[in-house]
Amino acid sequence: MNSIKSSVLLVLSSIIVLIGFSACSNDDIEVIPTPDTSSPDPVANVRVVESGFVSTQVSLKAANPANMAEFQREDFVITPLTEEEAKSKALQTGESGEDGSTFCVYKWVTLLYRCKTADGTEKDLSELIVWPYALIGEATPSQLVIGCHSTITSDAQRPTNFSNLSSLGEINMLALFTSALSQKALVIVPDYEGYGSTASYPHPYCNRELTAEQVVTGVKAGLSWFESEVSSMDEDWSAVSIGYSQGGAVSAGVLRYCQDHNETSLRLKGAVCGDGPYDPLATLKRYITMDQLFMPVAPAMLLKGAIDTDPDMMAAGCKYQDFVTDEFKETGIFDMIGSKQNTTDDIQAALLQHSFDFGDDGGFVMKAKTSEGFLPYTKKNSVDGSGKQRDFELENGKGYNYCTVDQCLKPGVIAYFRDGIVTGEVPEAKLKALEHSLAKNAVTADNFMPGRGFTFFHSIGDEVVPYCNFESVRSSWGIDNIKAVTYQSGSLHVATGTDFFLKYCGSLVNEILKDTWTPCEKVID
């Protein structure tokens, strides 16, 4: 659920990687602006609001796919271009520089499309579209890549903010395959509701069906616009969806949506899904069993998405304070999420600071790793018994700090989701509403059985999106219906995402697009 750090926009001759949880009132629920109830055709109603060009230069070493695991940031350079510069460089695309490096030119646009949103009305949602740029005749894409982004809490991280984000900074976890697909891929990356053009609205976090419908509608709109305004697709084009973390769940949801609704216009052959929260209810229960929340913003996002946008939760009168401790709420975490100004790292840092400032006085407490093990990160613990400063390791998002579940969730919530016991602290109707809200958003919900193309890649040691999500899919659908890849590396969630894109995703995508995909289970180191 966290965004990938380190790999943002990356071309290894065969890959572009775009890397890419308001103050609350009225009982801490975001105020939804007056809805626009107009309902024009979502595909016909598209418009470009921004566009630009970039060139990518890749070192000779990185241009060899065999060296992908050794890739370093300095092996590529991405540069924004003016239109005149793009025209000049487009004539040289694919040529080698003096050092043997290669470069390509890409055009991107931000597109608005009309779609149903969480409050039942239709609004303009935003998306990023990227394709190889050619001066004489546009490319005729033979593949369509649907990019599904990971969890963000800052609107600045959205894919459509592409033009303002450094090639070496952190945008949002996402991989766009182009050269690997014969330099002929059209890539479409929708912003999820709650970001971009709908940033003033709540984000319906982990809402499987709604988000899938919005992504599918956006891709159809983007494809229609591209064929009308830029170039036709190759006669035999096909599509794949890709995502990691929240994007992995969305990618799986998109493929399920197309199969469930007989949506064939996108020619979607499959989905490659990395470490995704496919089963939100199982995830919450595993957090409680683990008693370690390495990313406290994750359960906060689950709660906020359900309380702010799920009609069943609203009907039950659910509020944040029904489920979370006063200490957790007083950290300001729901305000930080609602403001859309803070990244997940910003929020983690703020939780750590709050723990340091108030943990000794009964406030929310994080535990941080030291040479003595994990210890409460508070003022009293800042020095050891001999008066020496403790060596707390505080790298955000790296798994070096966590809180116990009782720091976040009320005892009544823990008792219900761990033992099935209703203590009376939280009304049973509200507990059941939350349980139902989480359960219905599982990718396996409602006894759906998958068609071809579902590929799941999951790290056995993921501390943010536990392995139980992978086990839930495998148990429900059976190994004869999916490709299941267990990653046994000791890497944590963020590092696994980098490995997923740079080492494994390309071959998994090619299996789908080249029709060599077969259901199986495998383990990799």
C-alpha positions as CSV (number, residue, x, y, z in Angstrom):
1,M,0.0,0.0,0.0
2,N,3.0,2.3,0.1
3,S,4.5,4.0,-2.9
4,I,7.7,2.8,-4.4
5,K,10.7,5.0,-3.6
6,S,13.8,4.9,-5.8
7,S,12.3,3.8,-9.2
8,V,10.3,6.6,-10.8
9,L,10.6,7.0,-14.5
10,L,12.9,4.3,-15.9
11,V,13.7,3.1,-19.4
12,L,16.0,0.1,-19.7
13,S,15.6,0.0,-23.5
14,S,12.8,-2.4,-22.8
15,I,11.0,-0.6,-19.9
16,I,9.7,2.7,-18.9
17,V,8.9,2.8,-15.2
18,L,6.8,5.6,-14.0
19,I,6.7,5.6,-10.2
20,G,4.4,7.7,-10.3
21,F,-2.6,6.9,2.3
22,S,-8.7,18.7,4.2
23,A,-9.2,18.9,7.4
24,C,-12.3,16.9,8.5
25,S,-15.4,18.4,10.0
26,N,-18.9,17.1,10.7
27,D,-17.7,14.2,12.9
28,D,-14.4,14.0,10.9
29,I,-16.0,13.0,7.6
30,E,-14.9,15.0,4.6
31,V,-17.5,17.4,3.4
32,I,-18.5,16.4,-0.1
33,P,-19.1,19.4,-2.5
34,T,-22.4,19.9,-4.1
35,P,-22.6,17.1,-6.8
36,D,-22.8,17.8,-10.5
37,T,-25.8,15.6,-11.6
38,S,-25.3,15.9,-15.4
39,S,-24.6,12.6,-17.1
40,P,-23.2,12.9,-20.6
41,D,-21.6,10.0,-22.5
42,P,-18.4,9.2,-20.5
43,V,-16.4,8.1,-23.6
44,A,-17.6,10.9,-25.9
45,N,-16.9,13.6,-23.2
46,V,-13.1,13.7,-23.1
47,R,-10.8,16.6,-23.3
48,V,-7.0,17.2,-23.0
49,V,-6.0,19.7,-20.3
50,E,-2.2,19.3,-20.4
51,S,0.4,17.7,-22.6
52,G,4.2,17.5,-23.1
53,F,7.2,15.5,-24.2
54,V,10.0,13.7,-22.6
55,S,13.2,12.0,-23.9
56,T,14.8,9.1,-22.1
57,Q,18.5,8.2,-22.4
58,V,19.6,4.8,-21.3
59,S,23.2,3.7,-20.7
60,L,24.7,0.8,-22.8
61,K,24.8,-1.4,-19.7
62,A,21.2,-0.8,-18.8
63,A,20.1,-1.3,-22.4
64,N,21.0,-5.0,-22.0
65,P,18.0,-6.7,-20.3
66,A,20.5,-9.2,-18.7
67,N,21.8,-6.3,-16.5
68,M,18.4,-5.2,-15.2
69,A,19.1,-6.4,-11.7
70,E,22.2,-4.3,-11.5
71,F,20.5,-1.1,-12.7
72,Q,21.5,2.2,-11.0
73,R,19.8,5.6,-11.2
74,E,22.7,7.1,-13.1
75,D,22.2,4.6,-15.9
76,F,19.3,6.7,-17.3
77,V,18.4,10.3,-17.8
78,I,14.9,11.6,-18.5
79,T,14.5,15.1,-19.8
80,P,11.4,17.2,-20.4
81,L,11.3,18.6,-24.0
82,T,9.7,21.4,-25.9
83,E,7.7,20.4,-28.9
84,E,10.5,21.7,-31.2
85,E,13.1,19.6,-29.3
86,A,10.8,16.6,-29.4
87,K,10.5,16.9,-33.2
88,S,14.3,17.1,-33.5
89,K,15.0,14.2,-31.2
90,A,12.2,12.1,-32.6
91,L,14.2,11.8,-35.9
92,Q,17.0,10.2,-33.9
93,T,14.9,7.9,-31.7
94,G,16.6,4.5,-31.3
95,E,20.0,5.7,-32.4
96,S,23.0,5.2,-30.2
97,G,25.0,8.0,-28.5
98,E,28.7,8.2,-28.4
99,D,28.8,6.1,-25.2
100,G,26.5,3.5,-26.8
101,S,23.5,4.8,-24.9
102,T,20.1,4.8,-26.6
103,F,17.2,7.3,-26.3
104,C,13.5,7.6,-27.1
105,V,10.9,10.3,-27.2
106,Y,7.5,10.0,-25.7
107,K,4.4,12.2,-25.7
108,W,2.1,12.5,-22.8
109,V,-1.3,14.1,-22.2
110,T,-3.6,14.6,-19.2
111,L,-7.1,13.7,-20.2
112,L,-10.4,14.2,-18.4
113,Y,-13.2,11.7,-18.8
114,R,-16.8,11.5,-17.4
115,C,-17.6,8.6,-14.9
116,K,-19.7,7.6,-12.0
117,T,-18.3,8.4,-8.6
118,A,-18.8,7.2,-5.0
119,D,-21.7,9.6,-4.3
120,G,-23.6,8.2,-7.3
121,T,-23.2,11.2,-9.5
122,E,-20.9,11.6,-12.6
123,K,-17.8,13.8,-12.5
124,D,-14.7,14.5,-14.6
125,L,-11.9,12.1,-13.6
126,S,-8.3,12.5,-14.8
127,E,-5.8,10.2,-16.3
128,L,-2.3,10.1,-17.9
129,I,-1.7,8.8,-21.4
130,V,1.8,8.1,-22.8
131,W,3.0,6.8,-26.1
132,P,6.2,6.7,-28.2
133,Y,6.4,9.9,-30.3
134,A,7.2,9.9,-34.0
135,L,7.6,13.0,-36.1
136,I,6.5,11.4,-39.4
137,G,3.4,9.4,-38.6
138,E,2.5,8.4,-35.1
139,A,3.2,5.0,-33.8
140,T,0.5,2.3,-34.3
141,P,0.4,0.7,-30.9
142,S,0.1,-3.1,-30.8
143,Q,-0.4,-3.2,-27.1
144,L,-2.4,-1.3,-24.5
145,V,-1.0,-1.1,-21.0
146,I,-3.4,-0.2,-18.2
147,G,-1.3,1.1,-15.3
148,C,-2.8,0.9,-11.8
149,H,-1.1,3.1,-9.2
150,S,-0.3,2.3,-5.6
151,T,-1.5,4.0,-2.5
152,I,-0.9,7.8,-2.3
153,T,-2.0,10.2,0.3
154,S,-0.6,13.4,-1.3
155,D,-2.4,14.7,-4.4
156,A,1.0,15.8,-5.8
157,Q,1.9,12.1,-6.2
158,R,-0.9,11.5,-8.7
159,P,0.2,10.2,-12.2
160,T,-1.3,13.3,-13.9
161,N,1.1,15.5,-12.0
162,F,3.8,13.8,-14.2
163,S,5.1,17.1,-15.7
164,N,6.0,18.5,-12.2
165,L,7.7,15.4,-10.8
166,S,11.4,14.7,-11.0
167,S,12.5,11.6,-12.9
168,L,14.4,10.6,-9.8
169,G,11.8,11.6,-7.3
170,E,8.9,9.6,-5.9
171,I,5.7,9.8,-7.9
172,N,3.7,6.7,-7.5
173,M,4.4,3.1,-8.1
174,L,3.7,2.2,-11.7
175,A,5.4,0.5,-14.6
176,L,4.8,1.3,-18.2
177,F,6.2,-1.2,-20.7
178,T,7.0,0.3,-24.1
179,S,10.1,-0.8,-25.9
180,A,9.6,-4.4,-24.6
181,L,6.4,-4.3,-26.6
182,S,8.1,-3.4,-29.9
183,Q,8.1,0.4,-29.0
184,K,4.4,0.3,-29.8
185,A,2.5,0.5,-26.5
186,L,-0.2,2.9,-25.6
187,V,-0.1,3.4,-21.8
188,I,-3.1,4.8,-19.8
189,V,-2.8,5.5,-16.1
190,P,-6.0,6.8,-14.5
191,D,-5.9,8.8,-11.2
192,Y,-8.2,7.2,-8.7
193,E,-11.2,9.1,-7.5
194,G,-10.1,11.5,-4.8
195,Y,-7.0,12.7,-6.7
196,G,-6.4,14.9,-9.7
197,S,-9.6,16.5,-11.0
198,T,-11.5,15.0,-8.0
199,A,-9.0,15.9,-5.2
200,S,-11.7,17.8,-3.2
201,Y,-13.6,14.5,-2.8
202,P,-12.9,11.5,-0.5
203,H,-10.9,8.6,-1.9
204,P,-12.9,5.4,-1.9
205,Y,-9.9,3.3,-0.8
206,C,-10.0,-0.4,-1.7
207,N,-13.5,-0.1,-3.3
208,R,-12.9,-2.8,-5.8
209,E,-16.0,-2.6,-8.1
210,L,-16.2,1.2,-8.3
211,T,-12.5,1.7,-8.9
212,A,-12.4,-1.0,-11.5
213,E,-15.4,0.6,-13.3
214,Q,-13.7,4.0,-13.2
215,V,-10.4,2.6,-14.6
216,V,-12.2,0.7,-17.3
217,T,-14.2,3.8,-18.3
218,G,-11.1,5.9,-18.3
219,V,-9.2,3.5,-20.5
220,K,-12.1,3.2,-22.9
221,A,-12.2,7.0,-23.1
222,G,-8.4,7.3,-23.5
223,L,-8.4,4.7,-26.2
224,S,-11.3,6.4,-28.1
225,W,-9.5,9.7,-27.9
226,F,-6.2,8.3,-29.0
227,E,-7.7,6.6,-32.1
228,S,-9.7,9.7,-33.0
229,E,-7.0,12.3,-32.5
230,V,-3.6,10.6,-32.8
231,S,-3.4,7.2,-34.5
232,S,-5.2,4.0,-35.0
233,M,-4.2,0.9,-33.0
234,D,-2.7,-2.1,-34.7
235,E,-5.3,-4.4,-36.1
236,D,-4.3,-7.2,-33.6
237,W,-3.6,-5.1,-30.5
238,S,-4.2,-6.6,-27.1
239,A,-4.1,-5.3,-23.5
240,V,-2.7,-6.1,-20.1
241,S,-3.2,-4.4,-16.7
242,I,-0.3,-4.0,-14.2
243,G,0.0,-2.8,-10.7
244,Y,1.7,-3.2,-7.3
245,S,0.4,-2.8,-3.8
246,Q,-3.0,-1.0,-4.0
247,G,-2.4,-1.0,-7.8
248,G,-2.1,-4.8,-7.7
249,A,-5.6,-5.1,-6.2
250,V,-6.9,-2.6,-8.7
251,S,-5.3,-4.4,-11.6
252,A,-6.9,-7.7,-10.5
253,G,-10.2,-5.8,-10.0
254,V,-10.0,-4.4,-13.6
255,L,-9.6,-7.9,-15.1
256,R,-12.4,-9.3,-12.9
257,Y,-14.6,-6.4,-13.9
258,C,-14.0,-7.1,-17.6
259,Q,-14.7,-10.8,-17.2
260,D,-17.7,-10.3,-14.9
261,H,-19.3,-7.7,-17.2
262,N,-18.3,-9.3,-20.5
263,E,-16.3,-6.1,-21.4
264,T,-14.4,-7.2,-24.5
265,S,-13.7,-3.8,-26.1
266,L,-10.4,-3.5,-24.2
267,R,-9.1,-6.9,-25.4
268,L,-7.7,-7.4,-21.9
269,K,-5.7,-10.7,-21.9
270,G,-4.6,-10.6,-18.3
271,A,-3.4,-8.8,-15.2
272,V,0.0,-8.9,-13.4
273,C,-0.6,-8.1,-9.8
274,G,2.1,-7.5,-7.2
275,D,1.6,-7.7,-3.4
276,G,-1.9,-6.3,-3.5
277,P,-4.6,-6.1,-0.7
278,Y,-7.0,-8.5,-2.5
279,D,-8.8,-9.3,0.7
280,P,-9.2,-6.2,3.0
281,L,-11.0,-8.2,5.7
282,A,-8.3,-10.8,5.9
283,T,-5.8,-8.0,6.0
284,L,-7.3,-6.3,9.0
285,K,-7.5,-9.6,10.8
286,R,-3.9,-10.4,10.1
287,Y,-2.8,-7.0,11.3
288,I,-4.6,-7.8,14.6
289,T,-2.9,-11.3,14.8
290,M,0.5,-9.8,13.9
291,D,0.0,-7.0,16.5
292,Q,2.5,-4.9,14.4
293,L,1.4,-2.1,12.2
294,F,4.4,-1.1,10.2
295,M,2.3,1.3,8.3
296,P,-0.5,2.6,10.6
297,V,-1.9,4.7,7.7
298,A,-3.1,1.5,6.0
299,P,-5.9,0.6,8.5
300,A,-6.7,4.3,8.8
301,M,-7.1,4.4,5.0
302,L,-9.3,1.3,5.1
303,L,-11.5,2.9,7.7
304,K,-11.6,6.3,6.1
305,G,-12.5,4.9,2.7
306,A,-15.4,2.9,4.1
307,I,-16.7,5.5,6.5
308,D,-16.6,8.4,3.9
309,T,-17.9,6.6,0.8
310,D,-19.7,3.3,1.7
311,P,-23.5,3.7,1.8
312,D,-23.8,0.8,4.3
313,M,-21.3,2.4,6.6
314,M,-23.1,5.7,6.3
315,A,-26.5,4.1,7.0
316,A,-25.1,2.5,10.2
317,G,-23.9,6.0,11.3
318,C,-20.3,4.9,11.5
319,K,-17.6,7.5,12.6
320,Y,-13.9,7.2,13.0
321,Q,-14.1,7.4,16.8
322,D,-16.3,4.3,16.8
323,F,-13.3,2.1,15.9
324,V,-10.1,3.9,16.8
325,T,-8.5,4.9,20.1
326,D,-8.6,8.5,21.2
327,E,-4.8,8.4,21.2
328,F,-4.7,7.4,17.5
329,K,-7.3,10.0,16.4
330,E,-5.4,12.7,18.3
331,T,-2.3,12.2,16.2
332,G,-4.3,14.0,13.4
333,I,-3.9,11.1,11.0
334,F,-7.4,11.4,9.5
335,D,-6.8,15.1,9.0
336,M,-3.5,14.4,7.3
337,I,-5.1,11.8,5.0
338,G,-8.0,14.1,4.2
339,S,-5.8,17.1,3.4
340,K,-4.2,15.3,0.4
341,Q,-1.0,17.3,1.3
342,N,1.0,14.6,3.0
343,T,2.8,11.6,1.6
344,T,2.7,8.3,3.4
345,D,6.3,9.0,4.5
346,D,5.2,12.4,5.8
347,I,2.4,10.8,7.8
348,Q,4.8,8.1,9.2
349,A,7.2,10.8,10.3
350,A,4.4,12.8,11.9
351,L,3.3,9.7,13.9
352,L,6.8,9.1,15.0
353,Q,7.1,12.7,16.2
354,H,3.8,12.5,18.0
355,S,5.0,9.4,19.7
356,F,8.2,11.2,20.8
357,D,6.4,14.2,22.0
358,F,3.4,12.6,23.8
359,G,4.1,8.9,24.2
360,D,5.5,9.3,27.8
361,D,2.3,11.0,28.8
362,G,-0.2,8.3,27.6
363,G,-0.3,9.4,24.0
364,F,0.0,7.2,20.9
365,V,3.3,5.2,20.8
366,M,5.4,3.9,18.0
367,K,8.2,1.4,18.4
368,A,11.4,1.9,16.5
369,K,14.3,-0.4,15.9
370,T,17.5,-0.1,17.9
371,S,20.5,-2.3,18.5
372,E,18.6,-3.5,21.6
373,G,15.5,-4.4,19.6
374,F,12.3,-2.4,19.1
375,L,11.7,0.1,21.8
376,P,9.0,2.8,22.4
377,Y,10.1,5.9,20.5
378,T,9.6,8.5,23.4
379,K,11.7,11.1,25.1
380,K,12.4,8.9,28.1
381,N,13.7,6.2,25.8
382,S,15.9,8.6,23.8
383,V,18.8,7.7,26.1
384,D,19.7,4.3,27.6
385,G,20.4,3.6,31.3
386,S,24.0,4.9,31.0
387,G,22.8,8.2,29.5
388,K,24.0,7.3,26.0
389,Q,21.8,8.4,23.1
390,R,19.9,5.4,21.6
391,D,20.5,4.6,17.9
392,F,16.8,4.6,16.8
393,E,16.5,3.7,13.1
394,L,13.8,5.9,11.7
395,E,13.9,5.4,7.9
396,N,10.2,5.9,6.9
397,G,8.6,3.1,5.0
398,K,11.5,0.7,5.5
399,G,9.9,-1.4,8.3
400,Y,12.1,0.0,11.1
401,N,9.2,1.3,13.1
402,Y,5.7,0.1,14.0
403,C,2.9,0.4,16.5
404,T,1.0,-2.3,18.3
405,V,-2.7,-2.8,17.2
406,D,-4.1,-1.6,20.5
407,Q,-2.5,1.8,19.9
408,C,-4.9,2.2,16.9
409,L,-8.0,0.1,17.4
410,K,-10.3,-0.1,20.3
411,P,-10.4,-3.3,22.4
412,G,-13.9,-4.0,21.2
413,V,-12.8,-3.9,17.5
414,I,-9.9,-6.2,18.2
415,A,-12.1,-8.6,20.1
416,Y,-14.6,-8.7,17.3
417,F,-12.3,-9.3,14.4
418,R,-9.9,-11.6,16.3
419,D,-12.3,-13.7,18.4
420,G,-15.8,-12.9,17.0
421,I,-16.8,-11.4,20.4
422,V,-19.1,-8.4,20.8
423,T,-18.0,-6.6,24.0
424,G,-20.5,-3.8,23.8
425,E,-17.8,-1.1,23.6
426,V,-18.7,-0.7,19.9
427,P,-22.3,-1.3,18.7
428,E,-22.6,-4.7,16.9
429,A,-24.4,-3.1,14.0
430,K,-21.3,-0.9,13.3
431,L,-18.9,-3.8,13.6
432,K,-21.0,-5.8,11.2
433,A,-21.2,-2.9,8.8
434,L,-17.4,-2.6,8.7
435,E,-17.0,-6.3,8.3
436,H,-19.4,-6.4,5.4
437,S,-17.7,-3.3,3.8
438,L,-14.3,-4.9,3.9
439,A,-15.5,-8.4,2.8
440,K,-17.4,-7.2,-0.3
441,N,-14.3,-5.6,-1.7
442,A,-12.3,-8.8,-1.9
443,V,-11.4,-9.7,-5.4
444,T,-12.9,-13.1,-4.8
445,A,-16.1,-11.9,-3.3
446,D,-19.6,-13.2,-4.4
447,N,-18.2,-16.5,-5.6
448,F,-16.7,-15.1,-8.7
449,M,-14.5,-17.6,-10.6
450,P,-11.8,-16.2,-12.8
451,G,-11.1,-16.7,-16.5
452,R,-7.6,-16.7,-17.9
453,G,-4.8,-14.3,-17.2
454,F,-4.7,-13.7,-13.4
455,T,-1.1,-13.5,-12.3
456,F,-0.3,-12.9,-8.7
457,F,3.2,-12.1,-7.4
458,H,3.6,-11.8,-3.6
459,S,6.4,-11.6,-1.1
460,I,6.1,-14.1,1.8
461,G,7.5,-11.5,4.2
462,D,5.5,-8.4,3.2
463,E,5.0,-6.4,6.3
464,V,2.5,-3.9,4.8
465,V,0.3,-6.1,2.6
466,P,0.5,-9.5,4.4
467,Y,0.9,-12.8,2.5
468,C,-2.6,-13.7,3.6
469,N,-4.0,-11.7,0.7
470,F,-2.2,-14.1,-1.7
471,E,-3.3,-17.1,0.3
472,S,-6.9,-15.9,0.2
473,V,-6.9,-15.7,-3.6
474,R,-5.2,-19.1,-4.0
475,S,-7.5,-20.7,-1.5
476,S,-10.7,-19.3,-3.1
477,W,-9.8,-19.8,-6.8
478,G,-7.5,-22.7,-6.7
479,I,-4.1,-23.1,-8.3
480,D,-5.6,-24.4,-11.5
481,N,-7.1,-21.0,-12.3
482,I,-4.3,-18.6,-11.6
483,K,-0.6,-18.1,-11.9
484,A,0.8,-17.8,-8.4
485,V,4.3,-16.6,-7.8
486,T,5.7,-16.6,-4.2
487,Y,8.7,-14.4,-3.7
488,Q,10.8,-15.7,-0.9
489,S,13.2,-12.8,-0.7
490,G,13.6,-11.1,2.7
491,S,12.8,-7.7,1.1
492,L,10.1,-5.6,2.7
493,H,7.2,-4.1,0.8
494,V,8.8,-1.1,-0.9
495,A,12.0,-3.0,-1.9
496,T,9.9,-5.9,-3.2
497,G,8.0,-3.4,-5.4
498,T,11.3,-2.4,-7.1
499,D,12.2,-6.0,-7.6
500,F,8.8,-6.8,-9.0
501,F,9.1,-4.2,-11.7
502,L,12.8,-4.4,-12.6
503,K,13.2,-8.2,-12.4
504,Y,10.0,-10.0,-12.9
505,C,7.0,-8.0,-14.2
506,G,8.3,-7.8,-17.8
507,S,8.4,-11.6,-18.3
508,L,5.0,-12.1,-16.6
509,V,3.5,-9.5,-18.9
510,N,5.0,-11.1,-22.0
511,E,3.6,-14.5,-21.1
512,I,0.1,-12.9,-21.1
513,L,0.5,-10.9,-24.3
514,K,2.2,-13.8,-26.2
515,D,-0.5,-16.2,-25.2
516,T,2.0,-18.5,-23.3
517,W,0.3,-17.9,-19.9
518,T,-0.6,-21.0,-18.1
519,P,-1.9,-21.5,-14.5
520,C,0.7,-22.8,-12.2
521,E,2.4,-22.2,-8.8
522,K,6.1,-21.4,-8.5
523,V,8.5,-20.1,-5.8
524,I,11.3,-17.8,-6.6
525,D,14.2,-16.5,-4.3
